[in-house]
Amino acid sequence: MTQDEIIEMAKQAGYSVDTFGFGIWDSAEFNRFAKLVVEAERKKLEGQIETLGAMYELASKQRDALMDEQRAQVAAWRVEHAINKAKNT
């Protein structure tokens, strides 16, 4: 989260600056600010989790396809090996 985003959330929460440049918070403003920050972070993480979930699904499908291909190759090799063994006996 950028500094500008945090400042914007503070403004949305009702944060004010006095004439000396010091922030004045009351507990309600602080609670609103904290909720805004938490919600923003939750949304960001939800997107990342969804992306990771999609990547996991894709990787799992690719793994399964490669395993199927490998099983087919092993089965073909076994058939070929059995045929060659039968020819040689």
Phi and psi restraints in degrees (range 20) as a CNS / XPLOR table:
assign (resid 1 and name C) (resid 2 and name N)
       (resid 2 and name CA) (resid 2 and name C) 1.0 -83.6 20.0 2
assign (resid 2 and name N) (resid 2 and name CA)
       (resid 2 and name C) (resid 3 and name N) 1.0 163.5 20.0 2
assign (resid 2 and name C) (resid 3 and name N)
       (resid 3 and name CA) (resid 3 and name C) 1.0 -61.1 20.0 2
assign (resid 3 and name N) (resid 3 and name CA)
       (resid 3 and name C) (resid 4 and name N) 1.0 -41.0 20.0 2
assign (resid 3 and name C) (resid 4 and name N)
       (resid 4 and name CA) (resid 4 and name C) 1.0 -62.1 20.0 2
assign (resid 4 and name N) (resid 4 and name CA)
       (resid 4 and name C) (resid 5 and name N) 1.0 -39.7 20.0 2
assign (resid 4 and name C) (resid 5 and name N)
       (resid 5 and name CA) (resid 5 and name C) 1.0 -63.7 20.0 2
assign (resid 5 and name N) (resid 5 and name CA)
       (resid 5 and name C) (resid 6 and name N) 1.0 -41.5 20.0 2
assign (resid 5 and name C) (resid 6 and name N)
       (resid 6 and name CA) (resid 6 and name C) 1.0 -64.9 20.0 2
assign (resid 6 and name N) (resid 6 and name CA)
       (resid 6 and name C) (resid 7 and name N) 1.0 -43.3 20.0 2
assign (resid 6 and name C) (resid 7 and name N)
       (resid 7 and name CA) (resid 7 and name C) 1.0 -61.7 20.0 2
assign (resid 7 and name N) (resid 7 and name CA)
       (resid 7 and name C) (resid 8 and name N) 1.0 -42.7 20.0 2
assign (resid 7 and name C) (resid 8 and name N)
       (resid 8 and name CA) (resid 8 and name C) 1.0 -61.8 20.0 2
assign (resid 8 and name N) (resid 8 and name CA)
       (resid 8 and name C) (resid 9 and name N) 1.0 -41.4 20.0 2
assign (resid 8 and name C) (resid 9 and name N)
       (resid 9 and name CA) (resid 9 and name C) 1.0 -65.2 20.0 2
assign (resid 9 and name N) (resid 9 and name CA)
       (resid 9 and name C) (resid 10 and name N) 1.0 -38.4 20.0 2
assign (resid 9 and name C) (resid 10 and name N)
       (resid 10 and name CA) (resid 10 and name C) 1.0 -62.4 20.0 2
assign (resid 10 and name N) (resid 10 and name CA)
       (resid 10 and name C) (resid 11 and name N) 1.0 -41.0 20.0 2
assign (resid 10 and name C) (resid 11 and name N)
       (resid 11 and name CA) (resid 11 and name C) 1.0 -64.3 20.0 2
assign (resid 11 and name N) (resid 11 and name CA)
       (resid 11 and name C) (resid 12 and name N) 1.0 -42.6 20.0 2
assign (resid 11 and name C) (resid 12 and name N)
       (resid 12 and name CA) (resid 12 and name C) 1.0 -61.9 20.0 2
assign (resid 12 and name N) (resid 12 and name CA)
       (resid 12 and name C) (resid 13 and name N) 1.0 -31.6 20.0 2
assign (resid 12 and name C) (resid 13 and name N)
       (resid 13 and name CA) (resid 13 and name C) 1.0 -78.2 20.0 2
assign (resid 13 and name N) (resid 13 and name CA)
       (resid 13 and name C) (resid 14 and name N) 1.0 -10.7 20.0 2
assign (resid 13 and name C) (resid 14 and name N)
       (resid 14 and name CA) (resid 14 and name C) 1.0 100.7 20.0 2
assign (resid 14 and name N) (resid 14 and name CA)
       (resid 14 and name C) (resid 15 and name N) 1.0 13.9 20.0 2
assign (resid 14 and name C) (resid 15 and name N)
       (resid 15 and name CA) (resid 15 and name C) 1.0 -61.2 20.0 2
assign (resid 15 and name N) (resid 15 and name CA)
       (resid 15 and name C) (resid 16 and name N) 1.0 138.1 20.0 2
assign (resid 15 and name C) (resid 16 and name N)
       (resid 16 and name CA) (resid 16 and name C) 1.0 -129.6 20.0 2
assign (resid 16 and name N) (resid 16 and name CA)
       (resid 16 and name C) (resid 17 and name N) 1.0 157.5 20.0 2
assign (resid 16 and name C) (resid 17 and name N)
       (resid 17 and name CA) (resid 17 and name C) 1.0 -115.8 20.0 2
assign (resid 17 and name N) (resid 17 and name CA)
       (resid 17 and name C) (resid 18 and name N) 1.0 130.4 20.0 2
assign (resid 17 and name C) (resid 18 and name N)
       (resid 18 and name CA) (resid 18 and name C) 1.0 -80.9 20.0 2
assign (resid 18 and name N) (resid 18 and name CA)
       (resid 18 and name C) (resid 19 and name N) 1.0 -178.6 20.0 2
assign (resid 18 and name C) (resid 19 and name N)
       (resid 19 and name CA) (resid 19 and name C) 1.0 -66.9 20.0 2
assign (resid 19 and name N) (resid 19 and name CA)
       (resid 19 and name C) (resid 20 and name N) 1.0 -18.4 20.0 2
assign (resid 19 and name C) (resid 20 and name N)
       (resid 20 and name CA) (resid 20 and name C) 1.0 -92.2 20.0 2
assign (resid 20 and name N) (resid 20 and name CA)
       (resid 20 and name C) (resid 21 and name N) 1.0 -0.1 20.0 2
assign (resid 20 and name C) (resid 21 and name N)
       (resid 21 and name CA) (resid 21 and name C) 1.0 87.4 20.0 2
assign (resid 21 and name N) (resid 21 and name CA)
       (resid 21 and name C) (resid 22 and name N) 1.0 5.9 20.0 2
assign (resid 21 and name C) (resid 22 and name N)
       (resid 22 and name CA) (resid 22 and name C) 1.0 -93.1 20.0 2
assign (resid 22 and name N) (resid 22 and name CA)
       (resid 22 and name C) (resid 23 and name N) 1.0 139.3 20.0 2
assign (resid 22 and name C) (resid 23 and name N)
       (resid 23 and name CA) (resid 23 and name C) 1.0 -74.2 20.0 2
assign (resid 23 and name N) (resid 23 and name CA)
       (resid 23 and name C) (resid 24 and name N) 1.0 143.9 20.0 2
assign (resid 23 and name C) (resid 24 and name N)
       (resid 24 and name CA) (resid 24 and name C) 1.0 -118.9 20.0 2
assign (resid 24 and name N) (resid 24 and name CA)
       (resid 24 and name C) (resid 25 and name N) 1.0 119.0 20.0 2
assign (resid 24 and name C) (resid 25 and name N)
       (resid 25 and name CA) (resid 25 and name C) 1.0 -118.1 20.0 2
assign (resid 25 and name N) (resid 25 and name CA)
       (resid 25 and name C) (resid 26 and name N) 1.0 141.4 20.0 2
assign (resid 25 and name C) (resid 26 and name N)
       (resid 26 and name CA) (resid 26 and name C) 1.0 -112.4 20.0 2
assign (resid 26 and name N) (resid 26 and name CA)
       (resid 26 and name C) (resid 27 and name N) 1.0 169.6 20.0 2
assign (resid 26 and name C) (resid 27 and name N)
       (resid 27 and name CA) (resid 27 and name C) 1.0 -64.9 20.0 2
assign (resid 27 and name N) (resid 27 and name CA)
       (resid 27 and name C) (resid 28 and name N) 1.0 -33.3 20.0 2
assign (resid 27 and name C) (resid 28 and name N)
       (resid 28 and name CA) (resid 28 and name C) 1.0 -66.0 20.0 2
assign (resid 28 and name N) (resid 28 and name CA)
       (resid 28 and name C) (resid 29 and name N) 1.0 -43.7 20.0 2
assign (resid 28 and name C) (resid 29 and name N)
       (resid 29 and name CA) (resid 29 and name C) 1.0 -62.1 20.0 2
assign (resid 29 and name N) (resid 29 and name CA)
       (resid 29 and name C) (resid 30 and name N) 1.0 -44.4 20.0 2
assign (resid 29 and name C) (resid 30 and name N)
       (resid 30 and name CA) (resid 30 and name C) 1.0 -63.1 20.0 2
assign (resid 30 and name N) (resid 30 and name CA)
       (resid 30 and name C) (resid 31 and name N) 1.0 -41.6 20.0 2
assign (resid 30 and name C) (resid 31 and name N)
       (resid 31 and name CA) (resid 31 and name C) 1.0 -64.2 20.0 2
assign (resid 31 and name N) (resid 31 and name CA)
       (resid 31 and name C) (resid 32 and name N) 1.0 -41.8 20.0 2
assign (resid 31 and name C) (resid 32 and name N)
       (resid 32 and name CA) (resid 32 and name C) 1.0 -61.9 20.0 2
assign (resid 32 and name N) (resid 32 and name CA)
       (resid 32 and name C) (resid 33 and name N) 1.0 -43.4 20.0 2
assign (resid 32 and name C) (resid 33 and name N)
       (resid 33 and name CA) (resid 33 and name C) 1.0 -61.2 20.0 2
assign (resid 33 and name N) (resid 33 and name CA)
       (resid 33 and name C) (resid 34 and name N) 1.0 -47.5 20.0 2
assign (resid 33 and name C) (resid 34 and name N)
       (resid 34 and name CA) (resid 34 and name C) 1.0 -60.0 20.0 2
assign (resid 34 and name N) (resid 34 and name CA)
       (resid 34 and name C) (resid 35 and name N) 1.0 -41.5 20.0 2
assign (resid 34 and name C) (resid 35 and name N)
       (resid 35 and name CA) (resid 35 and name C) 1.0 -64.3 20.0 2
assign (resid 35 and name N) (resid 35 and name CA)
       (resid 35 and name C) (resid 36 and name N) 1.0 -40.3 20.0 2
assign (resid 35 and name C) (resid 36 and name N)
       (resid 36 and name CA) (resid 36 and name C) 1.0 -62.9 20.0 2
assign (resid 36 and name N) (resid 36 and name CA)
       (resid 36 and name C) (resid 37 and name N) 1.0 -42.9 20.0 2
assign (resid 36 and name C) (resid 37 and name N)
       (resid 37 and name CA) (resid 37 and name C) 1.0 -64.4 20.0 2
assign (resid 37 and name N) (resid 37 and name CA)
       (resid 37 and name C) (resid 38 and name N) 1.0 -45.9 20.0 2
assign (resid 37 and name C) (resid 38 and name N)
       (resid 38 and name CA) (resid 38 and name C) 1.0 -61.4 20.0 2
assign (resid 38 and name N) (resid 38 and name CA)
       (resid 38 and name C) (resid 39 and name N) 1.0 -44.5 20.0 2
assign (resid 38 and name C) (resid 39 and name N)
       (resid 39 and name CA) (resid 39 and name C) 1.0 -62.8 20.0 2
assign (resid 39 and name N) (resid 39 and name CA)
       (resid 39 and name C) (resid 40 and name N) 1.0 -42.4 20.0 2
assign (resid 39 and name C) (resid 40 and name N)
       (resid 40 and name CA) (resid 40 and name C) 1.0 -63.3 20.0 2
assign (resid 40 and name N) (resid 40 and name CA)
       (resid 40 and name C) (resid 41 and name N) 1.0 -43.7 20.0 2
assign (resid 40 and name C) (resid 41 and name N)
       (resid 41 and name CA) (resid 41 and name C) 1.0 -67.1 20.0 2
assign (resid 41 and name N) (resid 41 and name CA)
       (resid 41 and name C) (resid 42 and name N) 1.0 -38.8 20.0 2
assign (resid 41 and name C) (resid 42 and name N)
       (resid 42 and name CA) (resid 42 and name C) 1.0 -62.3 20.0 2
assign (resid 42 and name N) (resid 42 and name CA)
       (resid 42 and name C) (resid 43 and name N) 1.0 -44.4 20.0 2
assign (resid 42 and name C) (resid 43 and name N)
       (resid 43 and name CA) (resid 43 and name C) 1.0 -62.4 20.0 2
assign (resid 43 and name N) (resid 43 and name CA)
       (resid 43 and name C) (resid 44 and name N) 1.0 -42.3 20.0 2
assign (resid 43 and name C) (resid 44 and name N)
       (resid 44 and name CA) (resid 44 and name C) 1.0 -62.7 20.0 2
assign (resid 44 and name N) (resid 44 and name CA)
       (resid 44 and name C) (resid 45 and name N) 1.0 -44.6 20.0 2
assign (resid 44 and name C) (resid 45 and name N)
       (resid 45 and name CA) (resid 45 and name C) 1.0 -68.7 20.0 2
assign (resid 45 and name N) (resid 45 and name CA)
       (resid 45 and name C) (resid 46 and name N) 1.0 -35.5 20.0 2
assign (resid 45 and name C) (resid 46 and name N)
       (resid 46 and name CA) (resid 46 and name C) 1.0 -58.5 20.0 2
assign (resid 46 and name N) (resid 46 and name CA)
       (resid 46 and name C) (resid 47 and name N) 1.0 -43.8 20.0 2
assign (resid 46 and name C) (resid 47 and name N)
       (resid 47 and name CA) (resid 47 and name C) 1.0 -61.9 20.0 2
assign (resid 47 and name N) (resid 47 and name CA)
       (resid 47 and name C) (resid 48 and name N) 1.0 -41.9 20.0 2
assign (resid 47 and name C) (resid 48 and name N)
       (resid 48 and name CA) (resid 48 and name C) 1.0 -66.3 20.0 2
assign (resid 48 and name N) (resid 48 and name CA)
       (resid 48 and name C) (resid 49 and name N) 1.0 -40.4 20.0 2
assign (resid 48 and name C) (resid 49 and name N)
       (resid 49 and name CA) (resid 49 and name C) 1.0 -65.5 20.0 2
assign (resid 49 and name N) (resid 49 and name CA)
       (resid 49 and name C) (resid 50 and name N) 1.0 -41.8 20.0 2
assign (resid 49 and name C) (resid 50 and name N)
       (resid 50 and name CA) (resid 50 and name C) 1.0 -61.7 20.0 2
assign (resid 50 and name N) (resid 50 and name CA)
       (resid 50 and name C) (resid 51 and name N) 1.0 -41.8 20.0 2
assign (resid 50 and name C) (resid 51 and name N)
       (resid 51 and name CA) (resid 51 and name C) 1.0 -63.5 20.0 2
assign (resid 51 and name N) (resid 51 and name CA)
       (resid 51 and name C) (resid 52 and name N) 1.0 -44.8 20.0 2
assign (resid 51 and name C) (resid 52 and name N)
       (resid 52 and name CA) (resid 52 and name C) 1.0 -64.1 20.0 2
assign (resid 52 and name N) (resid 52 and name CA)
       (resid 52 and name C) (resid 53 and name N) 1.0 -38.1 20.0 2
assign (resid 52 and name C) (resid 53 and name N)
       (resid 53 and name CA) (resid 53 and name C) 1.0 -62.5 20.0 2
assign (resid 53 and name N) (resid 53 and name CA)
       (resid 53 and name C) (resid 54 and name N) 1.0 -43.9 20.0 2
assign (resid 53 and name C) (resid 54 and name N)
       (resid 54 and name CA) (resid 54 and name C) 1.0 -64.9 20.0 2
assign (resid 54 and name N) (resid 54 and name CA)
       (resid 54 and name C) (resid 55 and name N) 1.0 -40.3 20.0 2
assign (resid 54 and name C) (resid 55 and name N)
       (resid 55 and name CA) (resid 55 and name C) 1.0 -63.8 20.0 2
assign (resid 55 and name N) (resid 55 and name CA)
       (resid 55 and name C) (resid 56 and name N) 1.0 -40.3 20.0 2
assign (resid 55 and name C) (resid 56 and name N)
       (resid 56 and name CA) (resid 56 and name C) 1.0 -63.1 20.0 2
assign (resid 56 and name N) (resid 56 and name CA)
       (resid 56 and name C) (resid 57 and name N) 1.0 -44.5 20.0 2
assign (resid 56 and name C) (resid 57 and name N)
       (resid 57 and name CA) (resid 57 and name C) 1.0 -60.3 20.0 2
assign (resid 57 and name N) (resid 57 and name CA)
       (resid 57 and name C) (resid 58 and name N) 1.0 -44.7 20.0 2
assign (resid 57 and name C) (resid 58 and name N)
       (resid 58 and name CA) (resid 58 and name C) 1.0 -63.3 20.0 2
assign (resid 58 and name N) (resid 58 and name CA)
       (resid 58 and name C) (resid 59 and name N) 1.0 -45.6 20.0 2
assign (resid 58 and name C) (resid 59 and name N)
       (resid 59 and name CA) (resid 59 and name C) 1.0 -62.8 20.0 2
assign (resid 59 and name N) (resid 59 and name CA)
       (resid 59 and name C) (resid 60 and name N) 1.0 -38.6 20.0 2
assign (resid 59 and name C) (resid 60 and name N)
       (resid 60 and name CA) (resid 60 and name C) 1.0 -64.4 20.0 2
assign (resid 60 and name N) (resid 60 and name CA)
       (resid 60 and name C) (resid 61 and name N) 1.0 -42.1 20.0 2
assign (resid 60 and name C) (resid 61 and name N)
       (resid 61 and name CA) (resid 61 and name C) 1.0 -64.5 20.0 2
assign (resid 61 and name N) (resid 61 and name CA)
       (resid 61 and name C) (resid 62 and name N) 1.0 -41.9 20.0 2
assign (resid 61 and name C) (resid 62 and name N)
       (resid 62 and name CA) (resid 62 and name C) 1.0 -64.9 20.0 2
assign (resid 62 and name N) (resid 62 and name CA)
       (resid 62 and name C) (resid 63 and name N) 1.0 -41.5 20.0 2
assign (resid 62 and name C) (resid 63 and name N)
       (resid 63 and name CA) (resid 63 and name C) 1.0 -60.5 20.0 2
assign (resid 63 and name N) (resid 63 and name CA)
       (resid 63 and name C) (resid 64 and name N) 1.0 -46.3 20.0 2
assign (resid 63 and name C) (resid 64 and name N)
       (resid 64 and name CA) (resid 64 and name C) 1.0 -62.2 20.0 2
assign (resid 64 and name N) (resid 64 and name CA)
       (resid 64 and name C) (resid 65 and name N) 1.0 -40.1 20.0 2
assign (resid 64 and name C) (resid 65 and name N)
       (resid 65 and name CA) (resid 65 and name C) 1.0 -64.6 20.0 2
assign (resid 65 and name N) (resid 65 and name CA)
       (resid 65 and name C) (resid 66 and name N) 1.0 -42.4 20.0 2
assign (resid 65 and name C) (resid 66 and name N)
       (resid 66 and name CA) (resid 66 and name C) 1.0 -65.6 20.0 2
assign (resid 66 and name N) (resid 66 and name CA)
       (resid 66 and name C) (resid 67 and name N) 1.0 -38.9 20.0 2
assign (resid 66 and name C) (resid 67 and name N)
       (resid 67 and name CA) (resid 67 and name C) 1.0 -65.8 20.0 2
assign (resid 67 and name N) (resid 67 and name CA)
       (resid 67 and name C) (resid 68 and name N) 1.0 -40.9 20.0 2
assign (resid 67 and name C) (resid 68 and name N)
       (resid 68 and name CA) (resid 68 and name C) 1.0 -61.7 20.0 2
assign (resid 68 and name N) (resid 68 and name CA)
       (resid 68 and name C) (resid 69 and name N) 1.0 -42.3 20.0 2
assign (resid 68 and name C) (resid 69 and name N)
       (resid 69 and name CA) (resid 69 and name C) 1.0 -63.7 20.0 2
assign (resid 69 and name N) (resid 69 and name CA)
       (resid 69 and name C) (resid 70 and name N) 1.0 -42.2 20.0 2
assign (resid 69 and name C) (resid 70 and name N)
       (resid 70 and name CA) (resid 70 and name C) 1.0 -65.8 20.0 2
assign (resid 70 and name N) (resid 70 and name CA)
       (resid 70 and name C) (resid 71 and name N) 1.0 -41.4 20.0 2
assign (resid 70 and name C) (resid 71 and name N)
       (resid 71 and name CA) (resid 71 and name C) 1.0 -61.3 20.0 2
assign (resid 71 and name N) (resid 71 and name CA)
       (resid 71 and name C) (resid 72 and name N) 1.0 -40.7 20.0 2
assign (resid 71 and name C) (resid 72 and name N)
       (resid 72 and name CA) (resid 72 and name C) 1.0 -64.1 20.0 2
assign (resid 72 and name N) (resid 72 and name CA)
       (resid 72 and name C) (resid 73 and name N) 1.0 -40.5 20.0 2
assign (resid 72 and name C) (resid 73 and name N)
       (resid 73 and name CA) (resid 73 and name C) 1.0 -64.8 20.0 2
assign (resid 73 and name N) (resid 73 and name CA)
       (resid 73 and name C) (resid 74 and name N) 1.0 -41.5 20.0 2
assign (resid 73 and name C) (resid 74 and name N)
       (resid 74 and name CA) (resid 74 and name C) 1.0 -65.3 20.0 2
assign (resid 74 and name N) (resid 74 and name CA)
       (resid 74 and name C) (resid 75 and name N) 1.0 -43.1 20.0 2
assign (resid 74 and name C) (resid 75 and name N)
       (resid 75 and name CA) (resid 75 and name C) 1.0 -61.3 20.0 2
assign (resid 75 and name N) (resid 75 and name CA)
       (resid 75 and name C) (resid 76 and name N) 1.0 -43.0 20.0 2
assign (resid 75 and name C) (resid 76 and name N)
       (resid 76 and name CA) (resid 76 and name C) 1.0 -64.1 20.0 2
assign (resid 76 and name N) (resid 76 and name CA)
       (resid 76 and name C) (resid 77 and name N) 1.0 -40.8 20.0 2
assign (resid 76 and name C) (resid 77 and name N)
       (resid 77 and name CA) (resid 77 and name C) 1.0 -62.7 20.0 2
assign (resid 77 and name N) (resid 77 and name CA)
       (resid 77 and name C) (resid 78 and name N) 1.0 -41.7 20.0 2
assign (resid 77 and name C) (resid 78 and name N)
       (resid 78 and name CA) (resid 78 and name C) 1.0 -63.8 20.0 2
assign (resid 78 and name N) (resid 78 and name CA)
       (resid 78 and name C) (resid 79 and name N) 1.0 -41.5 20.0 2
assign (resid 78 and name C) (resid 79 and name N)
       (resid 79 and name CA) (resid 79 and name C) 1.0 -63.2 20.0 2
assign (resid 79 and name N) (resid 79 and name CA)
       (resid 79 and name C) (resid 80 and name N) 1.0 -47.3 20.0 2
assign (resid 79 and name C) (resid 80 and name N)
       (resid 80 and name CA) (resid 80 and name C) 1.0 -60.4 20.0 2
assign (resid 80 and name N) (resid 80 and name CA)
       (resid 80 and name C) (resid 81 and name N) 1.0 -42.1 20.0 2
assign (resid 80 and name C) (resid 81 and name N)
       (resid 81 and name CA) (resid 81 and name C) 1.0 -63.9 20.0 2
assign (resid 81 and name N) (resid 81 and name CA)
       (resid 81 and name C) (resid 82 and name N) 1.0 -42.7 20.0 2
assign (resid 81 and name C) (resid 82 and name N)
       (resid 82 and name CA) (resid 82 and name C) 1.0 -65.4 20.0 2
assign (resid 82 and name N) (resid 82 and name CA)
       (resid 82 and name C) (resid 83 and name N) 1.0 -39.2 20.0 2
assign (resid 82 and name C) (resid 83 and name N)
       (resid 83 and name CA) (resid 83 and name C) 1.0 -65.1 20.0 2
assign (resid 83 and name N) (resid 83 and name CA)
       (resid 83 and name C) (resid 84 and name N) 1.0 -45.6 20.0 2
assign (resid 83 and name C) (resid 84 and name N)
       (resid 84 and name CA) (resid 84 and name C) 1.0 -63.9 20.0 2
assign (resid 84 and name N) (resid 84 and name CA)
       (resid 84 and name C) (resid 85 and name N) 1.0 -37.8 20.0 2
assign (resid 84 and name C) (resid 85 and name N)
       (resid 85 and name CA) (resid 85 and name C) 1.0 -66.7 20.0 2
assign (resid 85 and name N) (resid 85 and name CA)
       (resid 85 and name C) (resid 86 and name N) 1.0 -40.7 20.0 2
assign (resid 85 and name C) (resid 86 and name N)
       (resid 86 and name CA) (resid 86 and name C) 1.0 -65.0 20.0 2
assign (resid 86 and name N) (resid 86 and name CA)
       (resid 86 and name C) (resid 87 and name N) 1.0 -37.4 20.0 2
assign (resid 86 and name C) (resid 87 and name N)
       (resid 87 and name CA) (resid 87 and name C) 1.0 -66.7 20.0 2
assign (resid 87 and name N) (resid 87 and name CA)
       (resid 87 and name C) (resid 88 and name N) 1.0 -33.2 20.0 2
assign (resid 87 and name C) (resid 88 and name N)
       (resid 88 and name CA) (resid 88 and name C) 1.0 -86.0 20.0 2
assign (resid 88 and name N) (resid 88 and name CA)
       (resid 88 and name C) (resid 89 and name N) 1.0 -6.2 20.0 2
